[in-house]
């Protein structure tokens, strides 16, 4: 079979990325222009600023990805692009650019769900990985447990009913005065603390569900900090970070292994920004070893928002003959 080369574009939040991917698993280039330093001073992503910055760099990022991969647009078989979920203005920049390229080059356009992209990052990292498996997608905007039945075929088993895990990390980090982005900063500080120091709540639902809720936990941490401030009590920030992280990791771990039992599967692929979290990795690998379940992670660069993962997802759709029309629109609340 001829090799299929996909040019992919990702612009769902605050990273502008373009990549060239061969056969869904081999990355020739993966260029990422991050806006973190810009948004840091606002304590979070400002949608209007993100859109404007995508507009400024998207062309340069795509050209750099082609150059680094040593290919031209003539060599490309299809163009993959994220069309949701994400910030509508940010999504539109990448989508419109990809549509323009598809129109000009007469190459097929393949719209990709951002969550599917995160799951597909594991196909790049682990070339032998094939469905079925369970995927835990944890990032700033998303927390899902997904049963991956086949390439492009998913069943959402559990999702957050309020805040995403990464969002809770950012809010707690801000309250602790750690700054943005919160995940890596809490992870680092937690290493100095006692994870059993404070018993923060873990949401449990009465209906037989594997959904998550992190807003109660986030509020409990904020209440703990406010109470200490009012009583003029000194707090151990490392203990707060470690105890908060322990509560998040505990519920993620319990629910994902419960899914493996339910579906009788022995492979878990972790995806999304929070997949880089060291406590989550250690907890899942340790329990996986005990239960004989293989736990897979992409390398950190593939955990963040990047276009290589979009290229991988687009490839598996392309070889099935799927193609998007040029009236494809951005869907900020796109479901998997």
C-alpha positions in Angstrom: 0.0 0.0 0.0 1.3 3.5 -0.8 2.2 5.6 2.1 -0.3 8.3 2.9 1.0 11.7 4.0 -1.3 14.0 6.0 -0.7 17.7 6.7 -2.5 18.5 9.9 -3.5 21.8 11.6 -4.5 22.3 15.2 -5.7 25.7 16.7 -8.4 24.8 19.3 -7.0 26.8 22.2 -3.7 28.6 22.7 -1.3 26.5 20.6 -1.0 26.9 16.8 0.4 23.7 15.4 1.0 22.1 12.0 2.4 18.6 11.4 3.2 16.2 8.6 2.3 12.6 9.5 2.8 9.4 7.5 0.4 6.5 7.8 -1.0 7.8 11.1 2.1 6.8 13.1 5.3 8.3 11.8 5.8 12.1 12.4 8.0 13.9 9.9 7.4 17.3 11.6 5.3 18.7 14.5 5.7 22.5 14.8 4.0 24.1 17.8 3.8 27.9 18.4 2.7 28.3 22.1 1.0 31.3 23.5 1.5 30.4 27.2 3.8 33.4 27.9 1.1 35.8 26.6 -1.8 34.3 28.5 0.2 33.8 31.7 -0.1 37.5 32.7 -4.0 37.2 32.4 -4.0 34.0 34.6 -5.7 32.0 31.8 -6.5 31.9 28.1 -8.1 35.0 26.7 -10.1 33.8 23.6 -9.8 37.1 21.6 -6.1 37.3 22.1 -5.7 33.6 21.2 -7.6 34.0 17.9 -5.5 37.0 16.9 -2.3 35.2 17.6 -3.3 32.1 15.6 -4.1 34.4 12.7 -0.6 36.0 12.9 1.4 32.7 13.0 -0.7 30.0 11.2 0.8 30.5 7.8 4.4 30.5 9.1 3.8 27.4 11.2 2.4 25.4 8.3 5.3 26.4 6.0 7.8 25.4 8.7 6.1 22.0 9.1 6.3 21.3 5.4 9.9 22.5 5.2 11.0 20.4 8.3 9.3 17.3 6.8 11.0 18.0 3.5 7.7 17.8 1.5 5.7 20.1 -0.6 1.9 20.5 -0.8 2.1 18.2 -4.0 3.3 15.3 -1.8 0.4 15.7 0.6 -2.6 13.2 0.3 -5.0 15.0 2.6 -5.4 17.9 5.0 -6.5 17.2 8.5 -7.8 19.9 10.8 -9.4 20.3 14.3 -13.0 21.6 14.0 -14.0 21.2 17.7 -14.3 21.2 20.6 -12.5 24.3 21.6 -12.7 28.1 21.4 -14.8 29.1 18.4 -12.6 31.9 17.2 -9.4 29.9 17.6 -10.9 26.9 15.8 -12.0 29.1 12.9 -8.5 30.3 12.2 -7.1 26.8 11.6 -10.2 25.6 9.9 -10.5 28.4 7.4 -6.8 28.1 6.6 -7.1 24.3 6.1 -10.2 24.9 3.9 -8.3 27.4 1.8 -5.4 25.0 1.3 -7.8 22.1 0.4 -9.6 24.3 -2.1 -6.4 25.6 -3.7 -4.7 22.2 -3.9 -7.8 20.1 -4.5 -6.8 17.8 -1.7 -9.4 16.1 0.6 -10.2 17.9 3.8 -10.7 15.8 7.0 -12.3 17.4 10.0 -11.0 15.9 13.3 -12.5 15.9 16.8 -9.8 17.3 19.2 -10.6 14.6 21.8 -10.1 11.9 19.1 -6.8 13.6 18.3 -5.6 13.2 21.9 -6.5 9.5 21.9 -4.7 9.1 18.6 -1.4 10.5 20.0 -1.0 7.0 21.5 -0.9 5.5 18.0 2.2 7.6 17.3 3.9 6.8 20.6 3.0 3.1 20.6 3.2 1.8 17.0 1.9 -1.6 18.0 -1.3 -0.2 19.7 -4.6 -1.2 18.1 -8.2 -1.0 19.4 -10.0 -2.1 21.5 -8.7 -0.3 24.6 -9.8 2.1 27.3 -8.6 5.8 27.0 -8.5 8.3 29.8 -8.5 11.8 28.3 -7.6 14.5 30.9 -6.8 18.1 30.0 -7.6 21.7 30.8 -10.9 21.5 29.1 -11.8 17.8 29.1 -12.1 14.8 31.3 -13.4 11.6 29.7 -13.2 7.9 29.9 -13.6 6.4 26.5 -14.0 2.9 25.3 -12.1 2.8 21.9 -13.9 0.1 20.0 -12.1 0.6 16.7 -10.3 3.4 14.9 -12.8 6.3 14.9 -15.4 4.4 16.9 -15.9 5.5 20.5 -18.2 5.1 23.5 -17.9 7.7 26.2 -18.1 5.7 29.5 -17.7 8.6 31.9 -17.2 12.4 31.7 -17.0 15.3 34.1 -20.3 16.9 35.0 -18.7 20.3 35.8 -15.1 21.3 35.8 -12.5 19.4 33.9 -9.6 18.1 36.0 -7.1 20.5 34.4 -9.4 23.4 35.0 -9.6 22.5 38.7 -5.8 22.3 38.8 -5.6 25.9 37.3 -8.1 27.3 39.8 -6.4 25.7 42.8 -2.9 26.8 41.5 -4.2 30.4 41.2 -5.6 30.3 44.8 -2.2 29.0 46.0 -0.5 31.8 44.2 1.4 29.5 41.9 0.4 31.1 38.6 -0.6 29.6 35.2 -0.6 26.9 33.9 -1.5 25.2 37.1 -1.0 21.5 36.4 2.8 21.3 36.3 3.2 23.8 39.2 0.9 21.8 41.5 2.6 18.5 40.4 6.0 19.9 41.4 4.9 21.5 44.7 3.0 18.3 45.7 6.2 16.3 45.7 7.2 18.3 48.8 3.9 17.7 50.6 2.0 14.9 52.4 -0.8 13.6 50.2 -2.7 12.4 53.3 -2.5 15.6 55.2 -6.0 16.9 54.3 -8.9 14.7 53.4 -10.5 16.6 50.5 -13.8 15.2 49.2 -14.1 12.9 46.2 -17.5 13.0 44.4 -19.4 9.8 44.3 -22.7 9.5 42.4 -25.6 7.4 43.6 -26.6 6.4 40.1 -24.4 3.7 38.7 -22.1 6.0 36.8 -18.4 6.5 36.1 -18.8 10.3 35.7 -16.6 12.8 37.4 -17.2 16.0 39.4 -14.4 18.3 40.4 -16.2 21.5 41.4 -16.9 20.3 45.0 -13.2 19.4 45.4 -12.1 22.7 44.0 -14.6 24.6 46.4 -13.3 22.5 49.3 -9.8 23.6 48.7 -10.8 27.2 48.3 -12.8 27.1 51.5 -9.9 25.5 53.3 -7.6 28.3 52.2 -10.2 31.1 53.0 -10.8 29.6 56.5 -7.1 29.5 57.2 -6.8 33.1 56.1 -9.7 34.3 58.3 -8.3 32.4 61.3 -4.8 33.7 60.5 -3.6 30.1 60.5 -0.5 29.2 58.5 -1.0 26.7 55.8 1.4 24.3 54.3 1.0 24.9 50.5 2.8 21.7 49.6 0.4 19.6 51.7 -2.6 21.4 50.1 -1.2 20.7 46.6 -0.4 17.1 47.5 -3.8 16.4 49.1 -5.7 18.1 46.3 -3.7 16.1 43.7 -4.3 12.9 45.6 -8.1 13.4 45.5 -8.1 14.1 41.7 -5.7 11.2 40.9 -7.7 8.8 43.2 -11.0 9.3 41.4 -9.5 9.2 37.9 -7.7 5.9 38.8 -10.7 4.2 40.4 -13.0 5.0 37.5 -10.7 4.1 34.7 -9.9 0.7 36.2 -13.6 0.1 36.9 -14.1 0.7 33.1 -11.5 -2.0 32.3 -13.4 -4.4 34.6 -16.7 -3.5 33.0 -15.4 -3.9 29.4 -13.0 -6.8 30.2 -10.0 -4.9 28.7 -6.3 -5.0 29.7 -5.0 -1.8 28.0 -5.4 1.8 29.1 -4.1 4.7 26.9 -3.8 8.0 28.7 -4.2 11.3 26.7 -4.3 15.0 27.1 -2.3 17.6 29.0 -2.8 16.2 32.5 -1.4 12.8 31.1 2.1 14.4 31.8 1.3 14.5 35.5 3.8 12.4 37.4 1.4 11.4 40.3 -1.2 10.2 37.8 1.4 8.2 35.9 2.8 6.6 39.0 -0.7 5.7 40.4 -1.9 4.2 37.2 1.2 2.2 36.4 1.4 0.8 39.9 -2.2 -0.3 39.9 -1.9 -1.6 36.4 1.1 -3.7 37.4 -1.0 -5.2 40.2 -3.9 -5.9 38.0 -2.0 -7.1 34.9 -3.3 -4.1 32.9 -0.9 -2.3 30.5 -0.9 1.5 31.0 0.4 3.6 28.0 1.2 7.3 27.8 2.4 9.5 25.0 5.6 11.5 25.5 4.9 15.0 27.0 5.1 16.9 23.6 2.2 14.6 22.4 0.1 15.2 25.5 -0.2 19.0 24.8 -2.3 20.3 22.0 -0.4 19.4 18.8 -1.1 18.8 15.2 0.7 15.4 15.0 -2.2 13.7 16.9 -4.7 15.4 14.6 -2.7 14.0 11.6 -2.9 10.5 13.1 -6.7 10.7 13.6 -7.2 12.1 10.2 -5.2 9.3 8.6 -7.5 6.6 10.0 -10.5 8.5 8.8 -9.0 9.1 5.4 -8.2 5.4 4.7 -11.8 4.6 5.4 -12.8 7.0 2.6 -14.2 9.7 4.9 -13.9 13.3 3.8 -15.3 16.6 5.0 -17.0 19.1 2.7 -15.8 22.6 2.4 -18.8 24.0 4.4 -17.4 22.3 7.5 -18.0 24.6 10.4 -16.3 25.0 13.8 -18.1 23.3 16.6 -16.9 24.6 20.0 -19.0 22.0 21.9 -18.4 19.0 19.6 -19.1 15.7 21.3 -17.0 12.6 20.7 
